[in-house]
Amino acid sequence: MTTPRIVVAGDVIDDVIAVIDQPLRANTDTPSRIKRTLGGSAANTAVWLAHQGCTVDFFGSVGSRDVARCSEEFSLASVTPHLMADPERETGSLVSIVHGDDRSMLSDRGANLALDPSALSDAVVANASWLHLTGYSFFHHKRPESFATLIQRARSHGLEVMVDSSSAGFLLDLGPTQFLRWVSEATLLRCNEEEAHLLADSTDTEAALARLRNSFPRVIITAGDEGSLVSDAQGTHRITAVAPEQDVDPTGAGDAFNAGVLAGLARGLSLEESATQAAKLAAVAVSQLGGRP
C-alpha cells in the first residue's frame, strides 16, 4: 500500500482528564486519576494517523509561548506542525470529567479562535490526498465561513475532505442548517447519533443517514457500543463495535476512529473496510487514559 499524505486542520487543546469511580461530589473532594496531555480532536486525529504510518501535516493555532512546546510534541509523534502563534490568547484548554460511560467537558477555545485558514499554504494543501476538519473549528469562531473556503480550496486541488461534526451542544449554538451549508462540499461527514439527529432533523438514525446521504457522498454515524452505520455509493453497512481490552477512558476514541477511516480510504480501502479498521483503533483508544496513542 502507498503511504498517504493527509492534512489535518483544527483544534489544539491542553487536556486535563479526570477519571472518577463515583459520582462527582459537590463542594468537597472526589478521588480521581488525573492526566495532563496535549489534545484537541483534530490534533489527536493527526497523531493517530501518524501512528498508522501516514504522512501528516497539522495546521493549528496556539499561544505564542507554547509554539515551541507544541511543535516539539507534534514532531515527536511524527506529525509535521504548521502552528500559528497567538500573542493575545492562551493555548486552548479542556477539563474532562469521566465517570463510566459519561464524560463532561469544560472547554476554553483559547487560541483556536484565532486560527486563520488562509495562512495554510497552497503548497501544503496541494500535495495531500485528504483534508480533515472538525466542527470545533467552526464553533464560536469570528469567521467560520473561512473554513468553508478552506474546504473549497482543498476540493479545487483535488483533495477529498472529511468533516467530523464534533459536538451536539455546539451544533445547537451555531445552528445545524448553517453548519451544513458551510461543510456542503465535504466528501465525507462523520457524526454520532445525537449530532446526526440534529443535522437531519430526525429522531430515527437510519432516516437521518438517508437524509444526510442526499447531501454528502459518504456518511458515517457512530453509536458507541452499537457500532456504526456507513453509507456511500456501494451501499449501507453496519459496522460492529470492537470491545476494548479494558474500558478506561473514552477520550480520543472518536479521533482514533476518524484516523482509522482516513488512513483506510487514503490507502484505497472501501468505506466499509476503513470503518472496520477504525473500530479496532477506537477500541485501543478506549483502553488507555488520554486521547493519543
One Martini backbone bead per residue (centre of mass of N, CA, C, O) as a GRO file, in nm:
protein
  293
    1MET     BB    1   0.100   0.034   0.016
    2THR     BB    2   0.058   0.352   0.032
    3THR     BB    3   0.167   0.670   0.158
    4PRO     BB    4  -0.027   0.890   0.289
    5ARG     BB    5  -0.131   1.236   0.262
    6ILE     BB    6  -0.237   1.445   0.541
    7VAL     BB    7  -0.455   1.709   0.631
    8VAL     BB    8  -0.479   1.878   0.948
    9ALA     BB    9  -0.735   2.097   1.083
   10GLY     BB   10  -0.727   2.268   1.413
   11ASP     BB   11  -0.739   2.166   1.729
   12VAL     BB   12  -0.568   2.277   2.030
   13ILE     BB   13  -0.526   2.105   2.352
   14ASP     BB   14  -0.519   2.126   2.697
   15ASP     BB   15  -0.548   1.843   2.889
   16VAL     BB   16  -0.774   1.749   3.161
   17ILE     BB   17  -0.804   1.422   3.297
   18ALA     BB   18  -1.080   1.287   3.490
   19VAL     BB   19  -1.115   0.985   3.674
   20ILE     BB   20  -1.411   0.847   3.814
   21ASP     BB   21  -1.581   0.600   4.047
   22GLN     BB   22  -1.775   0.836   4.126
   23PRO     BB   23  -1.967   1.069   4.189
   24LEU     BB   24  -1.968   1.392   4.195
   25ARG     BB   25  -1.881   1.601   4.464
   26ALA     BB   26  -2.007   1.861   4.616
   27ASN     BB   27  -1.796   2.074   4.797
   28THR     BB   28  -1.570   1.846   4.750
   29ASP     BB   29  -1.401   1.559   4.736
   30THR     BB   30  -1.277   1.347   4.455
   31PRO     BB   31  -1.155   1.076   4.357
   32SER     BB   32  -0.872   1.052   4.115
   33ARG     BB   33  -0.753   1.035   3.779
   34ILE     BB   34  -0.482   1.234   3.639
   35LYS     BB   35  -0.432   1.388   3.308
   36ARG     BB   36  -0.178   1.554   3.121
   37THR     BB   37  -0.237   1.675   2.779
   38LEU     BB   38  -0.215   1.691   2.451
   39GLY     BB   39  -0.486   1.795   2.238
   40GLY     BB   40  -0.749   1.761   2.038
   41SER     BB   41  -0.921   1.638   1.789
   42ALA     BB   42  -0.738   1.701   1.545
   43ALA     BB   43  -0.464   1.640   1.679
   44ASN     BB   44  -0.524   1.345   1.749
   45THR     BB   45  -0.571   1.246   1.461
   46ALA     BB   46  -0.289   1.307   1.358
   47VAL     BB   47  -0.142   1.107   1.550
   48TRP     BB   48  -0.294   0.848   1.465
   49LEU     BB   49  -0.202   0.860   1.172
   50ALA     BB   50   0.103   0.838   1.225
   51HIS     BB   51   0.076   0.564   1.380
   52GLN     BB   52  -0.015   0.436   1.079
   53GLY     BB   53   0.199   0.576   0.858
   54CYS     BB   54   0.128   0.856   0.796
   55THR     BB   55   0.143   1.158   0.633
   56VAL     BB   56   0.150   1.462   0.841
   57ASP     BB   57  -0.029   1.770   0.852
   58PHE     BB   58  -0.048   2.038   1.093
   59PHE     BB   59  -0.308   2.290   1.159
   60GLY     BB   60  -0.267   2.562   1.400
   61SER     BB   61  -0.338   2.726   1.728
   62VAL     BB   62  -0.131   2.905   1.964
   63GLY     BB   63   0.034   3.022   2.202
   64SER     BB   64   0.329   3.177   2.182
   65ARG     BB   65   0.474   3.013   2.427
   66ASP     BB   66   0.380   2.714   2.280
   67VAL     BB   67   0.514   2.649   2.008
   68ALA     BB   68   0.759   2.475   2.084
   69ARG     BB   69   0.617   2.260   2.251
   70CYS     BB   70   0.407   2.165   2.035
   71SER     BB   71   0.603   2.106   1.805
   72GLU     BB   72   0.757   1.884   1.953
   73GLU     BB   73   0.519   1.690   1.997
   74PHE     BB   74   0.456   1.646   1.700
   75SER     BB   75   0.736   1.550   1.607
   76LEU     BB   76   0.748   1.300   1.800
   77ALA     BB   77   0.475   1.194   1.634
   78SER     BB   78   0.529   1.247   1.317
   79VAL     BB   79   0.432   1.551   1.290
   80THR     BB   80   0.379   1.827   1.088
   81PRO     BB   81   0.403   2.154   1.190
   82HIS     BB   82   0.154   2.441   1.160
   83LEU     BB   83   0.190   2.718   1.368
   84MET     BB   84   0.016   2.956   1.518
   85ALA     BB   85   0.073   3.271   1.688
   86ASP     BB   86  -0.082   3.389   1.983
   87PRO     BB   87  -0.046   3.693   2.167
   88GLU     BB   88  -0.340   3.691   2.338
   89ARG     BB   89  -0.380   3.384   2.362
   90GLU     BB   90  -0.423   3.093   2.490
   91THR     BB   91  -0.414   2.785   2.493
   92GLY     BB   92  -0.623   2.563   2.478
   93SER     BB   93  -0.874   2.419   2.709
   94LEU     BB   94  -0.953   2.105   2.900
   95VAL     BB   95  -1.207   1.954   3.107
   96SER     BB   96  -1.234   1.604   3.190
   97ILE     BB   97  -1.511   1.409   3.315
   98VAL     BB   98  -1.493   1.064   3.406
   99HIS     BB   99  -1.791   0.836   3.428
  100GLY     BB  100  -1.766   0.587   3.272
  101ASP     BB  101  -1.973   0.672   2.998
  102ASP     BB  102  -1.932   0.953   3.113
  103ARG     BB  103  -1.876   1.296   2.970
  104SER     BB  104  -1.743   1.602   3.090
  105MET     BB  105  -1.695   1.936   2.941
  106LEU     BB  106  -1.452   2.201   2.967
  107SER     BB  107  -1.425   2.480   2.740
  108ASP     BB  108  -1.133   2.656   2.599
  109ARG     BB  109  -1.043   2.777   2.296
  110GLY     BB  110  -0.870   3.014   2.257
  111ALA     BB  111  -0.645   3.013   1.995
  112ASN     BB  112  -0.848   2.871   1.800
  113LEU     BB  113  -1.005   3.145   1.730
  114ALA     BB  114  -0.738   3.240   1.537
  115LEU     BB  115  -0.767   3.062   1.307
  116ASP     BB  116  -0.624   3.091   0.966
  117PRO     BB  117  -0.673   2.934   0.668
  118SER     BB  118  -0.506   3.130   0.476
  119ALA     BB  119  -0.218   3.036   0.611
  120LEU     BB  120  -0.247   2.789   0.443
  121SER     BB  121  -0.070   2.656   0.213
  122ASP     BB  122  -0.085   2.533  -0.107
  123ALA     BB  123   0.156   2.339  -0.084
  124VAL     BB  124   0.028   2.162   0.137
  125VAL     BB  125  -0.244   2.092   0.005
  126ALA     BB  126  -0.163   1.986  -0.291
  127ASN     BB  127   0.010   1.720  -0.161
  128ALA     BB  128  -0.259   1.589  -0.091
  129SER     BB  129  -0.555   1.372  -0.040
  130TRP     BB  130  -0.644   1.493   0.246
  131LEU     BB  131  -0.892   1.663   0.448
  132HIS     BB  132  -0.924   1.749   0.800
  133LEU     BB  133  -1.217   1.835   0.993
  134THR     BB  134  -1.374   2.009   1.257
  135GLY     BB  135  -1.637   2.165   1.407
  136TYR     BB  136  -1.475   2.335   1.613
  137SER     BB  137  -1.369   2.551   1.406
  138PHE     BB  138  -1.663   2.691   1.377
  139PHE     BB  139  -1.697   2.739   1.673
  140HIS     BB  140  -1.691   3.070   1.783
  141HIS     BB  141  -1.596   3.197   1.530
  142LYS     BB  142  -1.558   3.489   1.351
  143ARG     BB  143  -1.483   3.303   1.066
  144PRO     BB  144  -1.632   3.024   0.966
  145GLU     BB  145  -1.630   3.060   0.650
  146SER     BB  146  -1.319   3.003   0.613
  147PHE     BB  147  -1.357   2.686   0.617
  148ALA     BB  148  -1.519   2.666   0.361
  149THR     BB  149  -1.290   2.776   0.184
  150LEU     BB  150  -1.093   2.546   0.246
  151ILE     BB  151  -1.260   2.325   0.121
  152GLN     BB  152  -1.266   2.446  -0.162
  153ARG     BB  153  -0.959   2.447  -0.201
  154ALA     BB  154  -0.916   2.145  -0.174
  155ARG     BB  155  -1.103   2.060  -0.407
  156SER     BB  156  -0.943   2.221  -0.631
  157HIS     BB  157  -0.689   2.009  -0.567
  158GLY     BB  158  -0.839   1.710  -0.527
  159LEU     BB  159  -0.946   1.671  -0.250
  160GLU     BB  160  -1.052   1.512   0.012
  161VAL     BB  161  -1.325   1.560   0.266
  162MET     BB  162  -1.331   1.553   0.620
  163VAL     BB  163  -1.606   1.575   0.863
  164ASP     BB  164  -1.648   1.648   1.206
  165SER     BB  165  -1.915   1.758   1.400
  166SER     BB  166  -1.838   1.692   1.734
  167SER     BB  167  -2.106   1.883   1.865
  168ALA     BB  168  -2.420   1.919   1.977
  169GLY     BB  169  -2.407   2.177   2.143
  170PHE     BB  170  -2.260   2.354   1.925
  171LEU     BB  171  -2.468   2.310   1.699
  172LEU     BB  172  -2.692   2.464   1.844
  173ASP     BB  173  -2.544   2.735   1.860
  174LEU     BB  174  -2.504   2.763   1.543
  175GLY     BB  175  -2.662   2.572   1.353
  176PRO     BB  176  -2.725   2.312   1.148
  177THR     BB  177  -2.781   2.451   0.874
  178GLN     BB  178  -2.525   2.623   0.864
  179PHE     BB  179  -2.322   2.395   0.882
  180LEU     BB  180  -2.409   2.248   0.620
  181ARG     BB  181  -2.329   2.477   0.434
  182TRP     BB  182  -2.018   2.490   0.507
  183VAL     BB  183  -1.987   2.152   0.445
  184SER     BB  184  -2.106   2.076   0.152
  185GLU     BB  185  -1.807   1.989   0.009
  186ALA     BB  186  -1.786   1.745   0.146
  187THR     BB  187  -1.715   1.376   0.121
  188LEU     BB  188  -1.725   1.340   0.450
  189LEU     BB  189  -1.945   1.251   0.715
  190ARG     BB  190  -1.906   1.264   1.077
  191CYS     BB  191  -2.126   1.122   1.330
  192ASN     BB  192  -2.331   1.103   1.576
  193GLU     BB  193  -2.645   1.049   1.666
  194GLU     BB  194  -2.714   1.328   1.783
  195GLU     BB  195  -2.598   1.489   1.545
  196ALA     BB  196  -2.766   1.357   1.320
  197HIS     BB  197  -3.044   1.441   1.426
  198LEU     BB  198  -2.993   1.743   1.400
  199LEU     BB  199  -2.905   1.762   1.096
  200ALA     BB  200  -3.178   1.589   0.995
  201ASP     BB  201  -3.434   1.618   1.164
  202SER     BB  202  -3.414   1.330   1.336
  203THR     BB  203  -3.485   1.033   1.549
  204ASP     BB  204  -3.383   0.852   1.311
  205THR     BB  205  -3.099   0.710   1.205
  206GLU     BB  206  -3.165   0.598   0.919
  207ALA     BB  207  -3.302   0.857   0.823
  208ALA     BB  208  -3.059   1.041   0.869
  209LEU     BB  209  -2.871   0.901   0.674
  210ALA     BB  210  -3.039   0.945   0.418
  211ARG     BB  211  -3.039   1.255   0.429
  212LEU     BB  212  -2.729   1.299   0.430
  213ARG     BB  213  -2.681   1.146   0.154
  214ASN     BB  214  -2.804   1.389  -0.015
  215SER     BB  215  -2.524   1.572   0.059
  216PHE     BB  216  -2.325   1.314   0.081
  217PRO     BB  217  -2.122   1.060  -0.038
  218ARG     BB  218  -2.038   1.022   0.272
  219VAL     BB  219  -2.151   0.839   0.571
  220ILE     BB  220  -2.110   0.852   0.936
  221ILE     BB  221  -2.257   0.670   1.216
  222THR     BB  222  -2.210   0.670   1.553
  223ALA     BB  223  -2.285   0.421   1.853
  224GLY     BB  224  -2.069   0.296   2.003
  225ASP     BB  225  -2.146  -0.020   2.106
  226GLU     BB  226  -2.329  -0.034   1.826
  227GLY     BB  227  -2.151   0.113   1.637
  228SER     BB  228  -2.196   0.159   1.276
  229LEU     BB  229  -2.294   0.367   1.000
  230VAL     BB  230  -2.246   0.321   0.646
  231SER     BB  231  -2.244   0.541   0.345
  232ASP     BB  232  -2.254   0.483  -0.013
  233ALA     BB  233  -2.246   0.381  -0.338
  234GLN     BB  234  -2.218   0.068  -0.217
  235GLY     BB  235  -2.381   0.135   0.046
  236THR     BB  236  -2.510  -0.006   0.350
  237HIS     BB  237  -2.340  -0.044   0.674
  238ARG     BB  238  -2.272  -0.243   0.956
  239ILE     BB  239  -2.054  -0.180   1.230
  240THR     BB  240  -1.883  -0.344   1.459
  241ALA     BB  241  -1.792  -0.323   1.763
  242VAL     BB  242  -1.500  -0.306   1.968
  243ALA     BB  243  -1.385  -0.446   2.240
  244PRO     BB  244  -1.211  -0.359   2.495
  245GLU     BB  245  -0.987  -0.469   2.719
  246GLN     BB  246  -1.041  -0.183   2.862
  247ASP     BB  247  -1.245   0.058   3.039
  248VAL     BB  248  -1.118   0.385   3.079
  249ASP     BB  249  -1.131   0.609   2.819
  250PRO     BB  250  -1.306   0.797   2.566
  251THR     BB  251  -1.082   0.969   2.497
  252GLY     BB  252  -1.023   0.971   2.143
  253ALA     BB  253  -1.200   0.760   1.993
  254GLY     BB  254  -1.305   0.936   1.758
  255ASP     BB  255  -1.022   1.015   1.653
  256ALA     BB  256  -0.928   0.728   1.591
  257PHE     BB  257  -1.154   0.661   1.398
  258ASN     BB  258  -1.092   0.878   1.191
  259ALA     BB  259  -0.807   0.773   1.126
  260GLY     BB  260  -0.892   0.495   1.023
  261VAL     BB  261  -1.059   0.597   0.787
  262LEU     BB  262  -0.850   0.773   0.642
  263ALA     BB  263  -0.629   0.561   0.601
  264GLY     BB  264  -0.798   0.365   0.435
  265LEU     BB  265  -0.892   0.552   0.203
  266ALA     BB  266  -0.603   0.654   0.121
  267ARG     BB  267  -0.532   0.329   0.053
  268GLY     BB  268  -0.814   0.212  -0.099
  269LEU     BB  269  -1.033   0.150   0.077
  270SER     BB  270  -1.323   0.099   0.182
  271LEU     BB  271  -1.555   0.217   0.391
  272GLU     BB  272  -1.605  -0.048   0.539
  273GLU     BB  273  -1.307  -0.122   0.589
  274SER     BB  274  -1.228   0.141   0.736
  275ALA     BB  275  -1.435   0.118   0.972
  276THR     BB  276  -1.331  -0.150   1.079
  277GLN     BB  277  -1.051  -0.043   1.146
  278ALA     BB  278  -1.150   0.193   1.331
  279ALA     BB  279  -1.278   0.020   1.559
  280LYS     BB  280  -1.008  -0.092   1.660
  281LEU     BB  281  -0.876   0.181   1.733
  282ALA     BB  282  -1.091   0.277   1.938
  283ALA     BB  283  -1.038   0.044   2.141
  284VAL     BB  284  -0.756   0.136   2.212
  285ALA     BB  285  -0.830   0.419   2.324
  286VAL     BB  286  -1.022   0.319   2.560
  287SER     BB  287  -0.777   0.146   2.711
  288GLN     BB  288  -0.683   0.444   2.780
  289LEU     BB  289  -0.529   0.732   2.906
  290GLY     BB  290  -0.625   0.936   2.677
  291GLY     BB  291  -0.615   1.069   2.320
  292ARG     BB  292  -0.340   0.903   2.267
  293PRO     BB  293  -0.089   0.671   2.175
   0.00000   0.00000   0.00000
